[in-house]
């Protein structure tokens, strides 16, 4: 266990969570929550990892000397089912879940070593795409009980409402037809899926780590049940910056086509989900004081819509 009562909270987490009554209360309680986890699981935690916006996580050593990671999430809906998803996968494509405290949003999970992010790995893009597709193929499965998960369709419908409300209220200088297309796709795409599975929910190349037990494992899931194509766009758009290539449309066509074949999905649906999720992301980040900041991103969305045939 920790030798003293100090606990370092990374600045990014403090900035992201702090500033509200609930966030400030959780940050104040965090040292006690970590100590409770250390006592309950008989672990000793180290200095926290940097970069988390909604969770505090740190390497830990278990009583038998094995490595682990202790993770406490700020209580929010996307974190509710993380342990449920990890328990379903049981280490097949994702980190192992050793234990959890659902009431405290606390997890004790496998540590990946060396822990290099796929985003930072020196891999050819096609190899990275193959790695991501292989992991998703293992994670996408029907749960024995879907009751522990939110539905992609429900979340998409809520996001569509939010997109339209923010467009009406903030009136950013974006193509209103393109924004409405994104909102409509958030509603319609889940209903047109040909299968329903547990999706990772935040499958990007920063959430795939090099490991020892397997070459690569997924972390930081936000699992839901629904259309598997939901999972693809973040990975495909972030594995390297396609819009910085000389011919981005050719690169995107090749990349989405290859990935779609690997995961047995229609590339047009992958492009359509990219439109939907990018519109939602841009509108979520749009602020009244700087409504034009998403302009370049929306120009990229227009390219994705064209490639989707929309």
C-alpha positions in Angstrom: 0.0 0.0 0.0 0.9 3.6 -0.3 3.4 4.8 2.3 1.8 8.2 2.8 -1.4 10.1 2.1 -0.2 12.0 -0.9 -1.7 11.4 -4.3 -0.7 13.2 -7.5 -3.5 14.0 -9.9 -2.4 14.7 -13.5 -3.2 18.2 -14.6 -5.2 17.0 -17.6 -7.5 15.0 -15.4 -7.9 17.9 -12.9 -8.6 20.3 -15.7 -11.1 18.0 -17.4 -13.1 16.9 -14.3 -12.7 19.9 -12.0 -14.8 23.0 -12.1 -18.1 21.4 -11.3 -19.5 20.4 -7.9 -19.5 16.7 -8.8 -16.1 16.8 -10.3 -14.5 18.7 -7.4 -16.1 16.4 -4.9 -14.7 13.4 -6.8 -11.2 14.8 -7.0 -11.3 15.6 -3.3 -12.3 12.0 -2.5 -9.8 10.4 -4.9 -7.0 9.9 -2.4 -9.4 8.0 -0.1 -10.8 6.0 -3.0 -7.3 5.0 -4.1 -6.4 3.9 -0.6 -9.5 1.9 -0.3 -8.6 0.1 -3.5 -5.1 -0.6 -2.3 -6.4 -2.1 0.9 -9.2 -4.1 -0.7 -7.0 -5.6 -3.4 -3.8 -5.7 -1.4 -1.8 -3.7 -3.9 0.7 -1.0 -4.0 0.2 1.7 -6.6 2.8 3.9 -8.2 2.8 7.3 -9.9 -0.2 7.8 -12.2 -0.1 7.6 -15.9 -0.5 10.9 -17.8 -3.1 11.7 -20.3 -6.4 10.5 -18.9 -9.3 13.0 -19.1 -11.9 11.0 -17.1 -10.0 8.6 -15.0 -7.0 8.2 -12.6 -4.9 5.2 -13.4 -1.5 4.0 -12.1 0.7 0.9 -12.3 0.2 -1.4 -9.3 1.9 -4.4 -7.8 -0.2 -7.2 -6.4 0.6 -9.2 -3.2 2.1 -12.0 -5.3 4.4 -9.5 -7.1 2.6 -9.5 -10.4 2.0 -6.3 -12.3 -1.5 -4.6 -12.6 -3.1 -1.3 -13.2 -5.6 0.3 -10.9 -8.1 2.6 -12.6 -10.7 4.9 -11.0 -13.1 6.6 -13.4 -15.0 9.8 -12.7 -18.6 8.4 -12.5 -20.2 8.8 -15.9 -22.3 6.8 -18.2 -19.6 5.7 -20.6 -17.6 4.1 -17.8 -20.4 2.0 -16.4 -19.9 -1.1 -18.6 -16.1 -1.1 -18.9 -15.8 -4.0 -16.4 -18.7 -5.8 -17.9 -17.1 -5.8 -21.3 -13.7 -6.8 -20.0 -15.3 -9.7 -18.1 -17.0 -10.9 -21.3 -13.8 -10.8 -23.3 -11.8 -12.4 -20.6 -8.5 -11.3 -22.1 -9.3 -12.3 -25.6 -8.2 -9.2 -27.5 -8.4 -6.9 -24.5 -6.7 -6.5 -21.1 -7.7 -9.0 -18.4 -10.0 -7.8 -15.6 -8.7 -8.9 -12.2 -11.3 -7.3 -10.0 -13.7 -4.3 -9.9 -15.8 -2.2 -7.6 -18.7 -1.2 -9.7 -20.0 1.3 -7.1 -16.8 3.2 -7.1 -16.1 2.8 -10.9 -12.8 1.1 -9.9 -11.0 -1.5 -11.9 -7.9 -3.7 -11.3 -6.7 -4.8 -14.7 -3.8 -6.3 -16.5 -0.8 -4.1 -17.2 0.5 -4.0 -20.8 4.3 -4.1 -21.2 6.0 -2.4 -22.9 2.7 -0.5 -23.4 3.6 1.2 -26.6 0.5 2.7 -28.3 -0.3 1.4 -31.7 -0.5 5.1 -32.6 3.2 5.5 -31.8 4.5 2.2 -33.1 6.8 1.9 -36.1 4.4 -0.1 -38.1 3.4 0.2 -41.8 -0.2 1.5 -42.0 -1.5 -1.8 -43.6 0.0 -3.8 -40.7 -1.7 -1.4 -38.2 -5.0 -1.8 -40.0 -4.7 -5.6 -40.0 -3.9 -5.5 -36.2 -6.9 -3.4 -35.5 -9.2 -5.5 -37.6 -8.0 -8.7 -36.0 -8.7 -7.3 -32.5 -12.2 -6.0 -33.4 -13.0 -9.4 -34.9 -12.4 -11.0 -31.5 -14.1 -8.3 -29.5 -17.3 -8.2 -31.6 -19.4 -10.9 -30.1 -23.0 -11.3 -28.8 -23.2 -11.0 -25.0 -25.0 -13.6 -23.0 -27.0 -10.8 -21.5 -27.3 -7.3 -23.2 -28.9 -5.8 -20.1 -25.5 -4.5 -18.8 -24.9 -2.4 -21.8 -26.3 0.7 -23.4 -27.4 0.4 -27.0 -25.7 2.1 -29.9 -29.1 3.0 -31.3 -30.1 4.8 -28.1 -26.8 6.8 -27.8 -27.0 7.7 -31.5 -30.5 9.0 -31.1 -29.4 11.2 -28.2 -26.4 12.5 -30.1 -28.6 13.4 -33.0 -30.8 15.5 -30.7 -27.7 17.2 -29.3 -26.3 17.9 -32.8 -29.4 19.6 -33.9 -29.9 21.6 -30.7 -26.3 22.9 -30.8 -26.6 23.7 -34.5 -29.7 25.7 -33.9 -28.4 27.5 -30.8 -24.8 28.2 -31.8 -25.3 28.6 -35.5 -21.7 27.9 -36.5 -20.7 28.6 -40.1 -21.1 25.0 -41.2 -23.1 23.5 -44.1 -26.4 22.9 -42.4 -27.2 20.1 -44.8 -24.0 18.3 -43.9 -24.7 18.7 -40.2 -28.3 17.4 -40.7 -26.8 14.4 -42.7 -24.6 13.5 -39.7 -27.6 13.8 -37.3 -29.8 11.6 -39.5 -27.0 9.0 -39.9 -26.7 8.8 -36.1 -30.4 7.8 -36.0 -30.5 5.6 -39.1 -27.3 3.7 -39.2 -27.9 1.6 -36.0 -31.2 0.5 -37.5 -29.7 -0.7 -40.8 -27.0 -2.9 -39.2 -27.1 -6.6 -40.2 -25.8 -7.8 -36.8 -25.6 -6.6 -33.2 -22.5 -7.2 -31.1 -20.7 -5.7 -28.1 -18.6 -2.9 -29.5 -15.5 -1.5 -27.9 -16.9 2.0 -28.1 -13.6 4.0 -28.2 -11.5 2.0 -30.5 -8.7 4.3 -31.6 -5.0 3.6 -32.1 -4.1 5.2 -28.7 -6.2 2.5 -27.0 -4.3 -0.4 -28.5 -1.2 -1.2 -26.5 1.8 -3.5 -27.1 1.8 -6.3 -24.5 3.6 -9.4 -23.4 0.8 -11.9 -23.2 -0.3 -11.0 -26.7 1.3 -8.7 -29.2 -1.5 -6.1 -28.9 -4.4 -5.6 -26.5 -7.2 -3.1 -26.4 -7.8 -0.9 -23.3 -10.2 1.8 -22.2 -13.4 0.4 -23.7 -16.7 2.1 -23.5 -18.8 -0.9 -24.5 -22.3 -0.8 -26.0 -24.4 -3.3 -27.9 -25.2 -2.6 -31.6 -23.8 -2.0 -35.0 -20.1 -3.1 -35.2 -19.4 -0.6 -37.9 -19.6 2.1 -35.2 -16.2 1.1 -34.0 -14.2 1.7 -37.2 -14.0 5.4 -38.0 -11.8 6.6 -35.1 -9.2 3.9 -35.8 -9.2 4.5 -39.6 -9.0 8.3 -39.3 -6.3 8.4 -36.5 -4.0 5.5 -37.3 -2.1 8.2 -39.3 -3.4 11.5 -40.8 -5.0 10.6 -44.1 -6.0 14.2 -44.9 -2.4 15.2 -44.8 -1.6 12.9 -47.8 -1.2 14.3 -51.3 -4.3 12.4 -52.4 -6.5 11.9 -49.3 -9.5 10.5 -51.2 -7.4 7.7 -52.8 -5.8 6.9 -49.4 -9.2 6.8 -47.6 -10.8 4.7 -50.3 -8.0 2.1 -50.1 -7.9 2.2 -46.3 -11.6 1.9 -45.7 -11.9 -0.8 -48.4 -9.2 -2.9 -46.9 -10.5 -2.6 -43.4 -14.1 -3.3 -44.4 -13.0 -6.5 -46.1 -11.1 -7.6 -43.0 -14.0 -7.0 -40.7 -16.7 -8.2 -43.2 -18.5 -4.9 -43.4 -19.6 -2.6 -46.3 -17.1 0.2 -46.7 -19.9 2.6 -47.5 -21.3 2.0 -44.0 -17.8 2.6 -42.5 -17.7 5.9 -44.3 -21.2 6.8 -43.2 -20.3 6.1 -39.6 -17.3 8.3 -40.0 -19.5 11.1 -41.2 -21.9 10.6 -38.3 -19.3 10.5 -35.6 -17.2 13.3 -37.0 -20.2 15.6 -37.2 -21.1 14.7 -33.6 -17.5 15.4 -32.4 -17.3 18.7 -34.2 -20.6 19.9 -32.8 -19.7 18.7 -29.3 -16.5 20.8 -29.4 -18.2 23.9 -31.0 -18.2 26.8 -28.6 -20.2 30.1 -28.9 -17.0 32.1 -28.6 -15.2 30.3 -31.4 -17.9 28.8 -33.6 -15.6 28.6 -36.7 -13.0 26.3 -35.2 -14.5 23.2 -36.6 -14.5 24.5 -40.2 -11.5 22.4 -41.4 -13.0 19.3 -39.8 -16.3 19.8 -41.5 -14.5 20.2 -44.9 -13.1 16.7 -44.2 -16.5 15.4 -43.3 -17.7 16.6 -46.7 -15.0 14.4 -48.3 -16.1 11.4 -46.2 -19.7 11.9 -47.2 -18.8 12.0 -50.9 -16.8 8.7 -50.5 -19.8 7.2 -48.7 -22.0 8.1 -51.7 -24.2 10.4 -49.7 
